[in-house]
Amino acid sequence: MRKRVSTIQVRDKLGEILDQTYYRGDEFVIERKGKALAVIVPFEEYERWQLRREESFAIYDRLWEANREFTPEQVEKDVAEAVKAVREKKPGHERSRP
């Protein structure tokens, strides 16, 4: 369950908040003057988030490495051509071109 708590509540009830996070899996959004500042989440959730982040960056790094020789202009041109080809194949999306 996600709960919102103030910084003062965190200061006064940190042990209770940590117990609820650890034992019940609760998440806490810590706010000051109504603005979210931080989140307390179960450690397992944090580890899953870190793993997904690392996997995403690893994919990005592999793609970057595999396409180093292409300029941004060439990539934009290729994307535009691919979009055009897909649109031309979709029924009802044909455009009349001069």
Contacts in CASP RR format, 6 or more apart in sequence:
PFRMAT RR
TARGET T0000
AUTHOR 0000-0000-0000
METHOD contacts of the structure
MODEL  1
MRKRVSTIQVRDKLGEILDQTYYRGDEFVIERKGKALAVIVPFEEYERWQ
LRREESFAIYDRLWEANREFTPEQVEKDVAEAVKAVREKKPGHERSRP
1 24 0 8 1.000
1 25 0 8 1.000
1 26 0 8 1.000
1 27 0 8 1.000
2 26 0 8 1.000
2 27 0 8 1.000
2 28 0 8 1.000
2 29 0 8 1.000
3 20 0 8 1.000
3 26 0 8 1.000
3 27 0 8 1.000
3 28 0 8 1.000
3 29 0 8 1.000
4 28 0 8 1.000
4 29 0 8 1.000
4 31 0 8 1.000
5 13 0 8 1.000
5 17 0 8 1.000
5 28 0 8 1.000
5 29 0 8 1.000
5 30 0 8 1.000
5 31 0 8 1.000
6 30 0 8 1.000
6 31 0 8 1.000
6 32 0 8 1.000
6 34 0 8 1.000
7 30 0 8 1.000
7 31 0 8 1.000
7 32 0 8 1.000
7 37 0 8 1.000
9 17 0 8 1.000
10 17 0 8 1.000
10 28 0 8 1.000
10 30 0 8 1.000
10 40 0 8 1.000
17 28 0 8 1.000
17 40 0 8 1.000
18 40 0 8 1.000
20 26 0 8 1.000
20 28 0 8 1.000
21 27 0 8 1.000
21 28 0 8 1.000
21 40 0 8 1.000
21 41 0 8 1.000
21 42 0 8 1.000
22 42 0 8 1.000
22 43 0 8 1.000
25 42 0 8 1.000
25 45 0 8 1.000
27 39 0 8 1.000
27 40 0 8 1.000
27 41 0 8 1.000
27 42 0 8 1.000
27 45 0 8 1.000
28 39 0 8 1.000
28 40 0 8 1.000
28 41 0 8 1.000
29 36 0 8 1.000
29 38 0 8 1.000
29 39 0 8 1.000
30 36 0 8 1.000
30 37 0 8 1.000
30 38 0 8 1.000
30 39 0 8 1.000
30 40 0 8 1.000
31 37 0 8 1.000
41 49 0 8 1.000
67 75 0 8 1.000
70 78 0 8 1.000
87 93 0 8 1.000
87 95 0 8 1.000
88 94 0 8 1.000
88 95 0 8 1.000
END
